[in-house]
Amino acid sequence: MRTAYSVQTVRAAERALMAELPEGALMRRAAAGLAAACADVLRRRGRVYGSRVVLLVGSGDNGGDALYAGARLARRGAGVRAVLTAPGRAHEGGLAALLAAGGRLAEGADVRGGRIDLVVDGITGIGGRGGLRPDAAELVRAFAATGAPLLAVDLPSGVEADTGEVLGEAVRADATVTFGTYKPGLLIDPAAARAGALHLVDIGLRPELPGTPDLEVLQYADVAALLPVPGAESDKYRRGVVGVVAGSARYPGAAVLAVSGALRGGAGAVRYVGPGADTVIARHPETLVHAGRPSKAGRVQAWVVGPGLGDGTEAAEAIGDVLAAEVAVLVDADGLRLLDAGAVRARTAPTVLTPHAGEAAALLGVPREEVEAGRLAAVRELAARYRATVLLKGSTTLVAAADPATPVRVNPTGTSWLATAGSGDVLSGLTGSLLAAGLAPRDAASVAAHLHGLAARHASDGSPVSAQDVAEAIPAAWRDVRA
């Protein structure tokens, strides 16, 4: 499992570790890892010896890491030039090491004209706030225009380390070398989109970090350990029966897609309630259908309500009926617009809300742009306000529990091919099947998002896909995780 910690926590851990090490040892570890990553980039472009490297160096330790790494590269025969964004405030030891190794100082204009094999961003790192200053931003733009690969030190300069926000101009890196642990901004968009490929350098920080991180990212092994695999004694009720209340005359396909996601996700049985029974049965004859109120449909272990439901009186009544159930409930799409917030907060059984950015903005009463810019804050606020587990869909899908002390989970498998009509309906059904199988809400939502992303990759193979294609590929994603 990948974990990420806030800047405050990382700084405290670094201080504790530095107290146990000789002076400068921690920076030398970081610089060694950074230099190795730079050398890898240079070898892929030819070789280290004779290459040309430009360091963009700010004040403080981030710039120091870049300078010490540049000194290592210079000793291996690279031509290293440092452009100081804060002359007079560069890290003294790092600057001395670079010059002693044969590196040079330069003005930006002095080095942009010739060949450049690598640009290293050591301007601000995790200590920066509020975007790049105008002079640094101009420098970054100029070097980005050269087409040389850009490698960021610890974090792309200008992005917010703790939130993933981008509040001004910021570096867009091809790769980022980070030290000790991941930072939230490396995993959450919009900042994550600027980090490029991530490389974590172990500097011995792990023993000094607390056991509970700020963010978690499930890997295959974590997902495999959570997957509910039926045993020899299983029947449909032990595997989990999920109820689906979805679809309408206007959106009949939503019912089919939600049921598809539930069946492909391993539900022992699916009970469908709504006006799309004929359409659902035609596609999935194993579905159990009911024409009355959800509470009269029969035994279920979890409910999914909302996809394509519409906004009429019957839809509102169905949502209220489901929220009164004493089993896990997932609310999506139209259900989010019609739900009663008080009824959600009063529930004692688990509740999962699965909004996209627009729906989240409506629930919070803020502009959509605010949610998209500050996804971490939005998902935490929603979870706390509704006392529910919230899966915030988007370029990085986030899962937050109502307890603010619980780490937020980030899904790493998303793909832009999921931006297609009905994809969220499939995800709802899939998550509902995992809730019915007995997974805790945060686990069910996290595993479902992971499988959903993998299924889209399977289905697309680089080409456009439909939501039904994604549903059909869920078993392949399941096999990938368990392989």
Residue pairs with C-beta under 8 A, 6 or more apart in sequence:
1 216
1 217
1 218
1 219
1 222
2 182
2 187
2 216
2 217
2 219
2 412
3 181
3 182
3 213
3 215
3 216
3 217
3 407
4 181
4 182
4 183
4 184
4 186
4 187
4 213
4 214
4 215
4 216
4 217
4 410
5 13
5 181
5 182
5 183
5 184
5 209
5 210
5 213
5 214
6 161
6 162
6 183
6 184
6 214
7 126
7 127
7 161
7 162
7 183
9 209
9 210
9 214
10 126
10 180
10 181
10 183
10 205
10 209
12 208
13 180
13 181
13 205
13 208
13 209
14 26
14 180
14 205
14 208
16 208
17 26
17 203
17 204
17 205
17 208
18 25
18 26
24 93
26 203
26 204
27 61
27 64
27 65
27 68
27 94
28 68
29 179
29 201
29 203
29 204
30 65
30 68
30 179
30 201
30 203
31 64
31 65
31 68
31 69
31 71
31 72
31 94
32 69
32 72
33 177
33 179
33 201
33 202
33 203
34 65
34 66
34 68
34 69
34 120
34 153
34 177
34 201
35 68
35 69
35 70
35 72
35 73
37 151
37 175
37 177
37 199
37 201
38 53
38 69
38 73
38 118
38 120
38 151
39 48
39 73
39 76
41 118
41 149
41 151
41 175
42 48
42 51
42 53
42 73
42 78
42 117
42 118
45 51
45 117
45 118
45 149
46 117
48 73
48 76
48 77
48 78
49 76
49 77
49 78
50 77
50 78
50 79
51 73
51 78
51 79
51 117
51 118
52 78
52 79
52 81
52 111
52 114
52 115
52 116
52 117
52 118
53 70
53 73
53 78
53 79
53 80
53 81
53 116
53 117
53 118
53 119
53 120
54 80
54 81
54 82
54 83
54 106
54 111
54 116
54 118
54 119
54 120
54 143
54 148
55 66
55 67
55 70
55 80
55 81
55 82
55 83
55 98
55 103
55 120
55 122
56 66
56 83
56 85
56 119
56 120
56 121
56 122
56 123
56 136
56 139
56 140
56 143
56 157
57 63
57 66
57 67
57 82
57 83
57 84
57 85
57 86
57 90
57 91
57 122
57 123
58 85
58 86
58 90
58 122
58 123
58 124
58 125
58 136
58 157
59 85
59 86
59 89
59 90
59 91
60 89
60 91
60 125
60 127
61 91
61 125
61 127
62 122
62 123
62 124
62 125
62 126
62 127
62 153
62 154
62 157
63 84
63 86
63 90
63 91
63 94
63 122
63 123
64 91
64 93
64 94
65 94
65 122
65 125
65 153
65 154
65 179
66 82
66 94
66 120
66 121
66 122
66 153
67 82
67 90
67 91
67 94
67 95
67 97
67 98
67 122
68 93
68 94
68 97
68 98
69 120
69 153
70 80
70 82
70 98
70 101
70 103
70 120
71 80
71 94
71 97
71 98
71 100
71 101
71 103
72 101
73 80
74 80
74 98
74 101
74 102
74 103
75 101
75 102
80 98
80 101
80 102
80 103
80 104
81 103
81 104
81 105
81 106
81 110
81 111
82 90
82 95
82 98
82 103
82 104
82 105
82 106
83 105
83 106
83 107
83 108
83 111
83 139
84 90
84 105
85 123
85 133
85 135
85 136
85 139
99 105
108 139
108 142
108 143
112 142
112 143
112 146
116 143
116 146
116 148
117 148
117 149
118 148
118 149
118 150
118 151
119 143
119 144
119 146
119 148
119 149
119 150
119 151
120 150
120 151
120 153
121 140
121 150
121 151
121 152
121 153
121 156
121 157
121 171
121 173
122 153
122 157
123 132
123 136
123 140
123 157
123 158
123 171
124 132
124 136
124 157
124 158
125 152
125 153
125 154
125 155
125 157
125 161
126 154
126 155
126 161
126 183
128 155
128 157
128 158
128 159
128 161
129 160
129 167
130 167
130 168
131 137
131 158
131 166
131 167
131 168
131 169
131 170
132 140
132 157
132 158
132 168
132 169
132 170
132 171
136 157
137 158
137 168
137 169
140 157
140 158
140 169
140 171
141 169
143 150
144 150
144 172
149 174
149 175
150 171
150 172
150 173
150 174
151 173
151 174
151 175
151 176
151 177
152 171
152 173
152 175
152 176
152 177
152 195
152 196
153 176
153 177
154 176
154 177
154 178
154 179
154 183
155 161
155 176
155 178
155 183
155 185
155 186
155 195
156 170
156 171
156 172
156 173
156 176
156 191
156 194
156 195
157 170
157 171
158 166
158 168
158 169
158 170
158 171
159 165
159 166
159 170
159 171
159 185
159 191
159 194
159 195
160 166
160 167
160 185
160 191
161 183
161 184
161 185
162 183
162 184
162 185
162 214
163 184
163 185
163 188
163 191
163 374
163 376
163 377
164 184
164 185
164 187
164 188
164 189
164 190
164 191
164 192
164 374
164 375
164 376
164 396
165 185
165 190
165 191
165 373
165 374
166 190
166 191
166 194
166 373
170 191
170 194
171 194
172 194
172 196
173 194
173 195
173 196
174 196
174 197
175 195
175 196
175 197
175 198
175 199
176 186
176 195
176 196
176 197
176 198
176 199
177 199
177 201
178 186
178 198
178 199
178 200
178 201
179 200
179 201
179 203
179 205
180 201
180 202
180 203
180 204
180 205
180 206
180 209
181 200
181 205
181 206
181 209
181 213
182 198
182 200
182 215
182 217
184 214
184 215
184 376
185 191
185 192
185 195
186 192
186 195
186 198
187 215
187 217
187 396
187 410
187 412
188 215
188 375
188 376
188 396
188 398
188 410
189 375
189 394
189 395
189 396
190 372
190 373
190 395
192 396
193 395
212 405
212 407
213 407
214 407
214 408
215 407
215 408
215 409
215 410
216 407
216 408
216 409
216 410
217 409
217 410
217 411
217 412
218 226
218 409
218 411
218 412
218 446
218 447
218 450
220 480
220 481
223 446
223 447
223 450
223 451
223 481
224 481
224 482
226 439
226 443
226 446
226 447
227 447
227 478
227 481
227 482
228 239
228 240
228 266
228 434
228 437
228 438
228 439
229 482
230 238
230 239
230 266
230 268
234 268
235 268
236 268
236 269
237 268
237 269
237 299
237 301
238 268
239 266
239 267
239 268
239 269
239 437
240 266
240 267
240 268
240 301
240 302
240 433
240 435
240 436
240 437
240 438
241 267
241 268
241 269
241 270
241 271
241 298
241 299
241 300
241 301
241 436
242 262
242 267
242 269
242 270
242 271
242 300
242 301
242 302
242 303
242 304
242 429
242 432
242 433
242 435
242 436
243 270
243 271
243 272
243 273
243 294
243 297
243 300
243 302
243 303
243 304
243 322
243 432
244 255
244 258
244 259
244 262
244 270
244 271
244 272
244 273
244 274
244 303
244 304
244 305
244 429
244 432
245 273
245 274
245 294
245 303
245 304
245 305
245 306
245 309
245 318
245 319
245 322
246 254
246 255
246 258
246 259
246 272
246 274
246 276
246 304
246 305
246 306
246 307
246 308
246 309
246 425
246 428
247 253
247 254
247 255
247 256
247 258
247 274
247 275
247 276
247 279
247 280
247 307
247 308
247 309
248 254
248 274
248 275
248 276
248 308
248 309
248 310
248 312
248 315
249 275
249 310
250 308
250 310
251 307
251 308
251 309
251 310
252 275
252 276
252 279
252 308
253 279
253 308
253 422
253 425
254 276
254 307
254 308
254 309
254 333
254 422
254 425
255 272
255 274
255 276
255 279
255 280
255 307
255 308
256 276
256 279
256 280
256 283
256 284
256 468
257 307
257 422
257 425
257 426
257 429
257 467
257 468
257 471
258 304
258 307
258 308
258 425
258 426
258 428
258 429
258 432
259 270
259 272
259 280
259 283
259 284
259 287
259 429
260 283
260 284
260 426
260 429
260 468
260 471
260 472
261 425
261 426
261 427
261 428
261 429
261 430
261 431
261 432
261 433
261 471
261 474
262 270
262 304
262 429
262 430
262 432
262 433
263 270
263 284
263 286
263 287
263 429
263 433
264 430
264 471
264 472
264 474
264 475
265 429
265 430
265 431
265 432
265 433
265 434
265 448
265 451
265 474
266 433
266 434
266 437
266 478
267 432
267 433
267 436
267 437
268 436
269 286
269 288
270 284
270 286
270 287
270 288
270 429
270 433
271 287
271 288
271 289
271 290
271 297
271 298
271 300
272 280
272 287
272 288
272 289
272 290
273 289
273 290
273 291
273 292
273 293
273 294
273 297
273 318
274 309
274 318
277 289
277 291
280 287
280 289
281 287
281 289
288 297
288 298
290 296
290 297
290 298
293 317
293 318
293 321
294 303
294 305
294 318
294 321
294 322
294 325
295 321
295 322
295 324
295 325
300 325
300 327
300 436
301 327
301 328
301 435
301 436
301 437
301 438
302 327
302 328
302 329
302 330
302 432
302 433
302 435
302 436
303 322
303 325
303 327
303 328
303 329
303 330
303 432
304 329
304 330
304 332
304 428
304 429
304 431
304 432
305 318
305 319
305 322
305 329
305 330
305 331
305 332
305 335
306 319
306 331
306 332
306 333
306 334
306 335
306 336
306 338
306 428
307 332
307 333
307 334
307 335
307 424
307 425
307 428
308 333
308 334
308 425
309 315
309 318
309 319
309 333
309 334
309 335
309 338
310 334
311 334
311 337
311 338
315 334
315 338
316 338
319 331
319 335
319 338
319 339
320 340
320 343
322 329
323 329
323 331
323 339
323 340
323 343
323 344
323 347
323 351
324 343
325 349
326 348
326 349
327 349
328 349
328 350
328 351
328 352
328 435
328 436
328 441
328 444
329 347
329 349
329 350
329 351
329 352
330 351
330 352
330 353
330 354
330 428
330 431
330 432
330 435
331 339
331 344
331 351
331 352
331 353
331 354
332 353
332 354
332 355
332 424
332 425
332 428
333 359
333 424
333 425
333 428
336 353
336 354
336 355
336 359
336 362
336 363
337 359
337 362
341 385
341 386
344 351
344 353
344 386
344 387
344 388
345 386
345 387
347 387
350 388
350 389
350 435
350 440
350 441
351 386
351 387
351 388
351 389
351 441
352 388
352 389
352 390
352 391
352 431
352 435
352 441
352 444
352 445
353 363
353 382
353 386
353 388
353 389
353 390
353 391
354 390
354 391
354 393
354 424
354 427
354 428
354 431
354 445
355 363
355 382
355 390
355 392
355 393
356 392
356 393
356 394
356 424
357 368
357 371
357 372
357 375
357 378
357 392
357 393
357 394
358 368
358 371
360 371
360 378
360 379
360 382
360 390
360 392
361 367
361 368
361 370
361 371
361 378
363 382
363 385
363 386
364 371
364 378
364 381
364 382
364 385
366 378
370 378
371 378
371 392
372 394
375 392
375 394
375 396
375 398
376 398
376 408
378 392
379 390
379 392
379 398
379 399
379 400
379 408
380 400
380 404
380 408
382 388
382 390
382 392
382 400
383 389
383 390
383 400
383 401
383 402
383 404
384 402
384 404
386 402
387 402
388 402
388 441
389 399
389 400
389 401
389 402
389 441
389 442
389 445
390 398
390 399
390 400
391 397
391 398
391 399
391 427
391 431
391 445
391 448
391 449
392 398
392 399
392 400
393 424
393 427
395 414
395 416
396 410
396 411
396 414
397 410
397 411
397 414
397 449
397 453
398 408
398 409
398 410
398 411
399 408
399 409
399 411
399 442
399 445
399 446
399 449
400 406
400 408
400 409
401 441
401 442
406 442
409 442
409 445
409 446
411 446
411 449
411 450
411 453
412 450
412 453
413 449
413 450
413 452
413 453
413 454
413 457
414 449
414 453
414 456
415 453
415 456
415 457
415 460
417 456
417 457
417 459
417 460
417 464
417 465
418 452
418 453
418 456
418 470
420 464
420 465
420 466
420 467
420 470
421 467
422 466
422 467
422 468
423 452
423 456
423 467
423 470
425 467
426 452
426 467
426 468
426 470
426 471
426 474
427 448
427 449
427 452
429 471
430 448
430 451
430 452
430 471
430 474
431 444
431 445
431 448
434 443
434 444
434 447
434 448
435 441
435 444
439 447
450 481
451 474
451 477
451 478
451 481
452 470
452 474
452 477
454 476
454 477
454 480
454 481
455 470
455 471
455 473
455 474
455 476
455 477
456 465
456 470
456 473
457 477
458 473
458 476
458 477
458 480
459 465
459 469
459 470
459 472
459 473
460 469
